[in-house]
Amino acid sequence: MKFCKNAAVLAAGCAVAWTLAGSEQVHAQQVTLSVVSNVDNELGGVTFTDEDAIDYNIATDIGTSFFSVEAGDLDAFHLLPNGNVLVSTAFNGSFNGVTFDDGDIVEINPTTLAVTTVFSSDSVFTSTSEDVDAVSVAPNGDLLLSVQSDASIGSEDFSDGDILRFVPGTSTLSVEVAESDIFLFPLADLDGIHLLNDGRFALSTVADETVGSVAFEDGDIFIYDPVADTATLFFDEDSFGGTTDQDVNALFVSAIPEPATLGLLAVAGLGLLRRRGSTS
């Protein structure tokens, strides 16, 4: 396991003690991400694997190694205010010798190295072998997540392109934003979610997708406004080095320029959404 603040620490073997120190982590247009591929990965001067998360300053084009799981292909994470990190993996994963399922979301304490399960798909979904592939946290502590394949709870179905809300206290799951609200074409699949402070979402997708009239690649991160129903590019896949097109599959946005005119949204419910509806 590795928790790192920069590439020099990583090369030295990586000190495990790590803290999220308020403004120290906040830079203009800063994103932490991981990718699907295990080869030819380079960003901002840092090479990495699919088990690593990389801090990247978009304005300066500088990357630093942030943390790694021991195994499992990192495909979802979220940094908590207390310095802990929520993690899910594409395959059964492990950290500090503790194993967890690809449908689990675990909380890792970087100081004590404790691993705690905060969400288990097996205890929520009635469909089997569900894999969580994106996670974010709402201001009230609810989990916003997406799954790798369509899922169900009894007769209620969920799409892999939906943003879902899980209420830990009641263990209830509902659709926060449906894929038909976001994407021009049906059957889109989300694999990266971060709810921003103003109610917009930073999103990435498994395949190239179109939002409104704007096309995005699977290695892009775009900002989606659910009230205005608009999307803008935040991170460009072309920022990656190497010769392989990369697919972003986990993300956390530390800082982003605020829009010129956009009030705070009611992120507890997002009741103002207008539906585009599916098109065939």
Secondary structure per residue as TSV (DSSP state, phi and psi in degrees):
chain	resnum	aa	ss	phi	psi
A	1	M	-	360.0	149.5
A	2	K	E	-142.7	131.5
A	3	F	E	-121.4	117.2
A	4	C	-	-129.3	150.1
A	5	K	S	-101.5	-20.2
A	6	N	S	-161.2	172.0
A	7	A	H	-66.6	-31.9
A	8	A	H	-64.4	-40.1
A	9	V	H	-65.5	-41.0
A	10	L	H	-59.4	-44.1
A	11	A	H	-65.0	-29.6
A	12	A	T	-82.3	-3.5
A	13	G	T	114.0	-18.1
A	14	C	-	81.7	110.1
A	15	A	-	-70.4	136.9
A	16	V	S	-82.4	-22.9
A	17	A	-	-70.0	131.4
A	18	W	-	-154.1	140.7
A	19	T	-	-133.8	149.1
A	20	L	-	-92.8	98.7
A	21	A	-	-96.5	78.6
A	22	G	G	37.7	-116.5
A	23	S	G	-70.4	-16.5
A	24	E	G	-60.2	-32.3
A	25	Q	G	-90.6	-6.9
A	26	V	-	-96.8	116.3
A	27	H	-	-131.6	156.0
A	28	A	T	-60.6	128.5
A	29	Q	T	56.1	57.5
A	30	Q	E	-106.4	134.6
A	31	V	E	-137.7	144.7
A	32	T	E	-112.5	131.2
A	33	L	E	-147.3	163.3
A	34	S	E	-134.8	163.9
A	35	V	E	-129.5	164.7
A	36	V	S	-73.1	-42.7
A	37	S	-	-73.8	149.4
A	38	N	S	-103.8	4.5
A	39	V	S	-132.8	154.1
A	40	D	S	58.6	37.9
A	41	N	-	-99.4	121.0
A	42	E	E	-146.9	133.4
A	43	L	E	-149.1	123.1
A	44	G	T	58.7	30.5
A	45	G	T	89.9	2.8
A	46	V	E	-113.4	131.9
A	47	T	E	-96.7	147.4
A	48	F	-	-159.1	171.5
A	49	T	-	-114.6	-179.2
A	50	D	T	-74.7	-4.2
A	51	E	T	-94.2	-3.2
A	52	D	E	-104.1	152.0
A	53	A	E	-112.2	135.5
A	54	I	E	-117.7	129.6
A	55	D	E	-80.5	133.3
A	56	Y	E	-138.8	124.6
A	57	N	E	-91.9	110.9
A	58	I	T	-65.0	-37.6
A	59	A	T	-69.2	-38.2
A	60	T	T	-99.5	-9.4
A	61	D	T	57.6	44.9
A	62	I	E	-120.0	127.7
A	63	G	E	-110.7	150.1
A	64	T	E	-137.3	143.1
A	65	S	E	-69.2	136.7
A	66	F	E	-113.3	-58.7
A	67	F	E	-162.8	168.6
A	68	S	E	-141.1	153.0
A	69	V	-	-95.5	162.5
A	70	E	S	-73.9	-36.6
A	71	A	B	-159.6	156.3
A	72	G	S	121.6	-10.7
A	73	D	-	64.8	95.8
A	74	L	E	-59.7	119.9
A	75	D	E	-131.0	8.0
A	76	A	E	-163.7	135.5
A	77	F	E	-159.0	159.6
A	78	H	E	-149.4	133.0
A	79	L	E	-88.4	128.7
A	80	L	-	-94.1	155.5
A	81	P	T	-58.9	-26.9
A	82	N	T	-82.1	2.4
A	83	G	S	94.4	-11.2
A	84	N	-	-75.7	165.9
A	85	V	E	-131.5	135.8
A	86	L	E	-89.4	137.9
A	87	V	E	-139.0	141.5
A	88	S	E	-137.3	155.9
A	89	T	E	-126.4	158.1
A	90	A	S	-74.3	-26.0
A	91	F	S	-128.3	171.7
A	92	N	S	-53.7	126.7
A	93	G	E	-112.0	175.3
A	94	S	E	-152.0	150.9
A	95	F	E	-150.4	128.5
A	96	N	T	54.3	34.9
A	97	G	T	83.4	-4.0
A	98	V	E	-95.1	126.7
A	99	T	E	-99.0	153.7
A	100	F	E	-150.6	159.8
A	101	D	-	-83.3	157.3
A	102	D	T	-68.9	-12.9
A	103	G	T	-94.3	0.1
A	104	D	E	-90.2	151.2
A	105	I	E	-113.8	122.7
A	106	V	E	-115.1	150.6
A	107	E	E	-104.0	125.8
A	108	I	E	-110.1	127.7
A	109	N	-	-93.7	113.5
A	110	P	T	-72.0	-13.9
A	111	T	T	-88.3	-49.4
A	112	T	T	-90.3	-15.3
A	113	L	-	67.0	17.4
A	114	A	-	-71.2	143.8
A	115	V	E	-121.6	122.4
A	116	T	E	-126.4	130.0
A	117	T	E	-77.7	125.1
A	118	V	E	-110.9	-13.7
A	119	F	E	-152.4	131.6
A	120	S	E	-126.7	118.0
A	121	S	H	-62.9	-31.2
A	122	D	H	-64.2	-27.5
A	123	S	H	-93.0	-5.1
A	124	V	H	-109.6	-51.3
A	125	F	-	-87.7	145.6
A	126	T	S	-89.3	-23.3
A	127	S	S	-70.3	155.4
A	128	T	S	-100.7	156.5
A	129	S	S	58.4	40.1
A	130	E	-	-76.4	141.6
A	131	D	-	-120.2	115.2
A	132	V	E	-71.4	127.6
A	133	D	E	-126.9	14.0
A	134	A	E	-164.1	143.3
A	135	V	E	-151.1	143.0
A	136	S	E	-145.9	170.8
A	137	V	E	-124.6	128.4
A	138	A	-	-75.7	161.5
A	139	P	T	-57.1	-29.0
A	140	N	T	-88.2	3.9
A	141	G	S	96.3	-7.2
A	142	D	-	-63.9	150.9
A	143	L	E	-94.4	132.1
A	144	L	E	-104.9	127.4
A	145	L	E	-148.5	169.1
A	146	S	E	-136.8	159.4
A	147	V	E	-119.3	157.0
A	148	Q	S	-71.5	-31.6
A	149	S	S	-135.8	162.5
A	150	D	-	-55.1	142.2
A	151	A	E	-133.8	169.6
A	152	S	E	-150.0	153.6
A	153	I	E	-124.1	101.7
A	154	G	T	63.6	-121.4
A	155	S	T	-92.1	-1.3
A	156	E	E	-92.0	125.6
A	157	D	E	-106.2	146.4
A	158	F	E	-128.3	145.3
A	159	S	-	-98.6	153.6
A	160	D	T	-71.1	-6.4
A	161	G	T	-101.9	0.3
A	162	D	S	-81.2	149.5
A	163	I	E	-94.0	119.8
A	164	L	E	-104.9	149.6
A	165	R	E	-114.6	124.7
A	166	F	E	-111.2	124.9
A	167	V	E	-97.9	107.5
A	168	P	T	-59.8	-38.8
A	169	G	T	-64.5	-33.2
A	170	T	T	-110.2	-7.0
A	171	S	T	57.1	33.4
A	172	T	E	-98.2	149.6
A	173	L	E	-128.3	134.8
A	174	S	E	-144.4	163.7
A	175	V	E	-82.6	118.4
A	176	E	E	-82.3	-50.8
A	177	V	E	-138.4	121.3
A	178	A	-	-78.2	150.3
A	179	E	H	-59.2	-30.4
A	180	S	H	-69.8	-20.6
A	181	D	H	-75.6	-28.3
A	182	I	H	-95.6	-48.6
A	183	F	-	-101.4	148.4
A	184	L	S	-68.8	-36.8
A	185	F	S	-113.1	149.7
A	186	P	S	-73.6	173.2
A	187	L	S	68.8	25.1
A	188	A	-	-73.4	157.6
A	189	D	-	-134.8	115.3
A	190	L	E	-80.7	142.2
A	191	D	E	-137.2	15.3
A	192	G	E	-156.8	129.3
A	193	I	E	-139.5	135.5
A	194	H	E	-144.6	119.7
A	195	L	E	-78.7	119.8
A	196	L	-	-82.1	165.5
A	197	N	T	-62.4	-27.1
A	198	D	T	-93.3	6.1
A	199	G	S	95.9	-7.9
A	200	R	-	-77.7	168.1
A	201	F	E	-121.7	137.6
A	202	A	E	-90.2	126.5
A	203	L	E	-132.9	152.6
A	204	S	E	-139.5	157.9
A	205	T	E	-126.9	159.5
A	206	V	S	-69.7	-36.8
A	207	A	S	-127.3	168.8
A	208	D	-	-60.4	135.3
A	209	E	E	-139.4	164.3
A	210	T	E	-120.3	130.4
A	211	V	E	-116.7	115.2
A	212	G	T	64.2	-119.0
A	213	S	T	-109.0	8.6
A	214	V	E	-105.3	127.3
A	215	A	E	-96.0	138.0
A	216	F	E	-127.5	147.7
A	217	E	-	-89.3	163.2
A	218	D	T	-69.4	-12.9
A	219	G	T	-96.9	0.9
A	220	D	-	-86.4	156.3
A	221	I	E	-118.0	126.8
A	222	F	E	-122.3	155.9
A	223	I	E	-100.6	120.9
A	224	Y	E	-108.7	126.9
A	225	D	E	-100.2	109.0
A	226	P	T	-73.4	-16.7
A	227	V	T	-84.5	-49.9
A	228	A	T	-78.8	-15.0
A	229	D	T	57.3	49.4
A	230	T	E	-129.7	158.8
A	231	A	E	-139.4	142.4
A	232	T	E	-134.7	147.8
A	233	L	E	-71.3	132.2
A	234	F	E	-110.4	-48.3
A	235	F	E	-125.9	130.4
A	236	D	-	-98.1	131.0
A	237	E	G	-53.6	-29.0
A	238	D	G	-66.6	-9.3
A	239	S	G	-68.7	-23.5
A	240	F	-	-69.4	142.8
A	241	G	-	-86.8	-169.9
A	242	G	S	79.4	-178.5
A	243	T	S	-106.5	-3.5
A	244	T	S	-98.5	132.1
A	245	D	-	-67.6	129.4
A	246	Q	-	-100.8	151.5
A	247	D	-	-117.2	109.4
A	248	V	E	-68.1	128.5
A	249	N	E	-129.9	8.7
A	250	A	E	-157.2	141.4
A	251	L	E	-155.6	151.1
A	252	F	E	-146.8	126.2
A	253	V	E	-99.5	116.8
A	254	S	E	-79.5	-37.0
A	255	A	E	-155.3	145.9
A	256	I	-	-151.7	140.7
A	257	P	-	-59.5	135.9
A	258	E	-	-75.0	148.0
A	259	P	-	-67.3	154.5
A	260	A	S	-62.6	-41.2
A	261	T	S	-137.8	100.4
A	262	L	-	-164.0	113.6
A	263	G	-	-77.6	170.3
A	264	L	-	-65.8	137.2
A	265	L	-	-95.0	161.1
A	266	A	-	-82.0	79.5
A	267	V	T	-70.6	-12.9
A	268	A	T	-71.5	-19.5
A	269	G	T	-139.9	-29.4
A	270	L	-	50.5	46.5
A	271	G	T	-74.4	-5.1
A	272	L	T	-90.6	2.9
A	273	L	-	-60.6	139.1
A	274	R	-	-107.7	142.1
A	275	R	-	-93.7	133.9
A	276	R	-	-82.9	-37.2
A	277	G	-	85.4	152.8
A	278	S	-	-72.8	147.3
A	279	T	-	-124.4	144.5
A	280	S	-	-107.6	360.0
